Amino acid sequence: MIDNIWHLRGSVELPPDVTDAITIERLEEFLVKQAKPVRNDTNSSITFYSPLWENPLIANNGLVLAMYDQGNFRIEPAPEGRHLRYDLRSLHGLMFCLAGALLFLVFVGFFRGFAAAVPVCLFVFGWLYGGNMLLAWVRIPSAIRNVVRGS
């Protein structure tokens, strides 16, 4: 369960009047707008892989999926209707934020001592990664619902 730190998983109920092909097509357009290259595209699933060093956060800061380096969207039947399940990974973002926090640990530790540096390091990591993830947890489900509905 520790991978929940760098994964965002969820599902969206698909409208009955929208076919799987239309849903995948809308998702593909959404991923292109988000600067996420599509790797695998089937009738019921689509994936992307976009390392942060190939697509820097600074250039795409306003994009909903900017923090995520890998993702999988798949359509699954359910008793109450079809669902689009998604699994997005932000492992590279986690590593970059951790590296930034460790940089603060080194500099503050050098000038103020290790005891003063640890709280600063934790704050910086929480601010960098936690802030981005909180925004993503709010924005991404809404964006995916809008894509699926075609709005």
C-alpha positions as CSV (number, residue, x, y, z in Angstrom):
1,M,0.0,0.0,0.0
2,I,3.0,2.3,0.2
3,D,2.7,2.8,-3.6
4,N,-0.4,4.9,-2.9
5,I,2.1,7.7,-2.2
6,W,3.0,8.0,-5.9
7,H,-0.1,6.5,-7.5
8,L,-3.5,8.0,-8.1
9,R,-6.2,5.4,-8.8
10,G,-9.8,5.8,-9.4
11,S,-12.7,5.1,-11.7
12,V,-15.4,7.0,-13.6
13,E,-18.7,5.6,-14.6
14,L,-19.2,5.8,-18.4
15,P,-22.4,7.2,-19.8
16,P,-24.4,4.5,-21.6
17,D,-24.6,6.5,-24.8
18,V,-20.8,6.7,-25.2
19,T,-19.0,3.8,-26.8
20,D,-15.7,2.4,-25.8
21,A,-14.1,3.6,-29.0
22,I,-15.3,7.2,-28.4
23,T,-14.1,7.1,-24.8
24,I,-10.6,5.9,-25.9
25,E,-10.5,8.6,-28.7
26,R,-11.4,11.3,-26.2
27,L,-8.8,10.1,-23.8
28,E,-6.2,10.0,-26.5
29,E,-7.0,13.6,-27.4
30,F,-6.8,14.6,-23.8
31,L,-3.4,12.9,-23.4
32,V,-2.1,14.7,-26.5
33,K,-3.2,18.1,-25.0
34,Q,-1.5,17.1,-21.7
35,A,1.8,16.4,-23.6
36,K,1.6,12.7,-22.7
37,P,2.6,10.4,-25.6
38,V,0.3,7.4,-26.0
39,R,2.2,4.1,-25.9
40,N,-0.5,1.4,-26.2
41,D,-3.9,1.9,-27.6
42,T,-6.5,-0.9,-27.7
43,N,-10.3,-1.0,-28.0
44,S,-10.6,-0.8,-24.2
45,S,-7.4,0.6,-22.8
46,I,-4.8,3.3,-23.3
47,T,-1.5,4.0,-21.6
48,F,1.2,6.7,-21.6
49,Y,4.7,7.0,-20.5
50,S,6.4,10.4,-20.2
51,P,9.5,10.7,-18.0
52,L,9.7,14.1,-16.4
53,W,13.2,14.7,-17.8
54,E,11.8,14.4,-21.3
55,N,8.9,16.7,-20.5
56,P,10.0,19.1,-17.8
57,L,7.5,20.3,-15.2
58,I,8.4,23.9,-15.7
59,A,7.2,23.8,-19.3
60,N,3.9,22.1,-18.5
61,N,3.1,23.4,-15.0
62,G,-0.5,24.3,-15.8
63,L,-1.4,20.9,-17.2
64,V,-3.5,18.6,-15.1
65,L,-1.2,15.5,-15.7
66,A,2.1,17.4,-15.4
67,M,3.2,15.5,-12.3
68,Y,2.5,12.1,-13.7
69,D,5.0,10.1,-15.7
70,Q,3.0,7.0,-16.4
71,G,-0.6,6.1,-16.6
72,N,-3.1,3.4,-17.6
73,F,-6.8,3.9,-18.5
74,R,-8.9,0.9,-19.1
75,I,-12.6,0.3,-19.6
76,E,-14.1,-2.5,-17.5
77,P,-17.7,-3.8,-17.4
78,A,-19.4,-3.7,-14.0
79,P,-22.8,-4.9,-12.9
80,E,-24.1,-1.4,-12.7
81,G,-22.5,-0.3,-16.0
82,R,-19.1,0.3,-17.6
83,H,-16.4,2.1,-15.7
84,L,-13.2,3.8,-16.8
85,R,-10.5,2.8,-14.3
86,Y,-7.3,4.8,-14.2
87,D,-3.9,4.3,-12.5
88,L,-1.5,7.2,-12.7
89,R,2.1,7.2,-11.4
90,S,4.1,10.1,-10.2
91,L,7.3,8.3,-9.1
92,H,9.6,10.6,-11.1
93,G,7.9,13.6,-9.5
94,L,8.4,12.1,-6.1
95,M,12.1,11.5,-6.7
96,F,12.6,15.1,-8.0
97,C,10.8,16.5,-4.9
98,L,12.8,14.3,-2.6
99,A,16.0,15.4,-4.3
100,G,15.0,19.1,-3.8
101,A,14.2,18.4,-0.2
102,L,17.6,16.7,0.3
103,L,19.3,19.6,-1.2
104,F,17.8,21.8,1.5
105,L,18.9,19.3,4.0
106,V,22.5,19.6,2.9
107,F,22.5,23.4,2.7
108,V,20.6,24.1,5.9
109,G,22.5,21.3,7.7
110,F,25.8,22.8,6.6
111,F,25.0,26.3,7.9
112,R,22.6,25.6,10.8
113,G,23.2,22.0,11.8
114,F,21.5,18.7,11.1
115,A,18.8,19.2,13.8
116,A,17.6,22.4,12.2
117,A,17.8,20.9,8.7
118,V,15.5,18.0,9.2
119,P,12.3,20.0,9.8
120,V,13.2,22.3,6.9
121,C,13.7,19.2,4.7
122,L,10.4,17.7,5.7
123,F,8.6,21.0,5.2
124,V,10.1,21.4,1.7
125,F,9.2,17.9,0.7
126,G,5.7,18.3,2.0
127,W,5.3,21.6,0.2
128,L,6.7,20.5,-3.1
129,Y,5.3,17.0,-3.4
130,G,2.3,17.3,-1.1
131,G,1.1,20.5,-2.7
132,N,1.3,19.1,-6.2
133,M,-0.5,15.9,-5.2
134,L,-3.3,17.7,-3.4
135,L,-3.9,19.7,-6.5
136,A,-3.8,16.6,-8.6
137,W,-6.2,14.7,-6.4
138,V,-8.8,17.4,-6.8
139,R,-8.2,18.3,-10.5
140,I,-7.6,14.9,-12.2
141,P,-10.9,13.1,-11.3
142,S,-12.8,16.1,-12.5
143,A,-10.8,16.4,-15.7
144,I,-11.3,12.7,-16.5
145,R,-15.0,12.9,-15.9
146,N,-15.2,15.9,-18.3
147,V,-13.2,14.1,-20.9
148,V,-15.4,11.0,-20.7
149,R,-18.6,13.1,-20.9
150,G,-17.2,15.1,-23.8
151,S,-17.4,18.5,-22.1
